[in-house]
Amino acid sequence: MKEQLTDQELHNLAMNIVGKELEDDGYEFLGVNSQLKRNPQFVALKEKKLNFVIVRAIPYPVDPKYYDPWFMKEIKEHALKFNAKTYYAGVGIANSEDYDKPVLKDEKYIVNYEGLQEI
């Protein structure tokens, strides 16, 4: 029987998806934190502007664009102390065979990610 991906493995998958997008868009990484519950996940420069990016792996059927406004307000206030922009990157990840089943190791999955949302 195949194993489910752990929360940390799902988070790492989301980090890789967002990290690739940031890299392709010309962001320069100053800090990367892939530990769960440590924020922000990415601190990056683009055009000499500092950016904080919060990454979340979101299970189906939750909308990956939804975020906790109170939590993001705290992050934004922290970012403003550094004159940084704040972004949320929610990455929906689901089992490709059956969205209601968990994502399994070494099996295909579906990604629902529409890019960074500025906060």
C-alpha positions in Angstrom: 0.0 0.0 0.0 1.3 3.4 -0.9 2.1 6.0 1.7 0.4 9.4 1.9 2.5 12.5 1.5 3.1 14.1 4.9 2.2 17.8 5.6 5.9 18.6 5.3 6.2 16.8 1.9 3.1 18.6 0.6 4.5 21.9 1.8 7.9 21.1 0.1 6.0 20.4 -3.1 4.2 23.7 -2.9 7.5 25.5 -2.1 9.1 24.0 -5.2 6.2 25.1 -7.4 6.3 28.7 -6.1 10.1 28.8 -6.0 10.3 27.9 -9.7 7.8 30.6 -10.5 9.8 33.2 -8.5 13.0 32.1 -10.1 11.5 32.3 -13.6 10.1 35.8 -12.9 13.6 37.1 -11.9 13.4 37.1 -8.1 16.7 36.8 -6.2 16.4 34.7 -3.1 17.7 36.2 0.1 16.1 33.6 2.4 14.2 30.4 2.0 12.4 28.7 4.9 10.8 25.4 4.1 9.9 24.4 7.7 6.2 24.3 8.4 4.9 27.1 10.7 7.9 29.3 9.9 7.1 32.5 7.9 7.7 33.9 5.4 8.8 31.0 3.2 10.6 33.2 0.7 12.4 36.5 1.2 13.4 37.7 -2.2 14.5 40.8 -4.2 13.1 41.9 -7.5 14.1 45.2 -9.1 15.7 46.2 -5.8 12.4 45.7 -3.9 12.1 43.3 -1.0 9.3 40.8 -1.1 7.9 38.4 1.6 6.1 35.3 0.2 3.9 33.0 2.3 3.4 29.6 0.7 0.7 27.1 1.7 -0.2 23.7 0.4 -4.0 23.6 0.4 -5.9 20.3 0.4 -8.9 19.7 -1.9 -11.7 21.0 -1.7 -10.5 24.2 0.0 -10.0 27.1 -2.4 -6.2 27.7 -2.5 -6.8 31.5 -3.1 -8.4 31.8 0.4 -6.0 32.9 3.2 -6.4 33.8 6.9 -6.8 37.6 6.8 -5.7 38.1 10.4 -2.5 36.1 9.9 -1.7 37.9 6.6 -2.3 41.2 8.3 0.4 40.3 10.9 2.8 39.3 8.1 2.1 42.5 6.1 2.8 44.6 9.2 6.1 42.8 9.7 7.0 43.2 6.0 6.2 47.0 6.1 8.9 47.4 8.8 11.4 46.3 6.1 9.6 48.3 3.3 8.7 44.9 1.7 5.8 43.8 -0.3 3.8 40.8 0.9 2.4 38.0 -1.2 0.4 34.9 -0.6 0.9 31.7 -2.7 -1.8 29.1 -2.0 -1.1 25.9 -3.9 -4.0 23.4 -4.2 -2.7 19.8 -4.4 -5.0 16.9 -5.0 -4.8 13.2 -6.0 -5.2 13.1 -9.8 -7.3 9.9 -9.7 -9.8 11.0 -7.0 -9.7 14.5 -5.6 -11.2 13.2 -2.3 -8.4 10.7 -1.7 -5.1 11.8 -0.2 -2.0 12.5 -2.3 0.2 9.4 -2.4 3.9 9.1 -2.7 5.1 8.3 -6.3 1.6 8.9 -7.7 0.3 11.7 -10.0 -1.3 14.8 -8.5 -3.2 17.8 -9.7 -2.0 21.4 -8.9 -4.3 24.4 -8.7 -2.1 27.4 -8.5 -2.9 30.8 -10.0 0.2 32.7 -9.0 1.1 35.2 -6.3 -1.6 37.3 -4.6 -0.4 40.6 -3.3 -1.6 41.4 0.2 
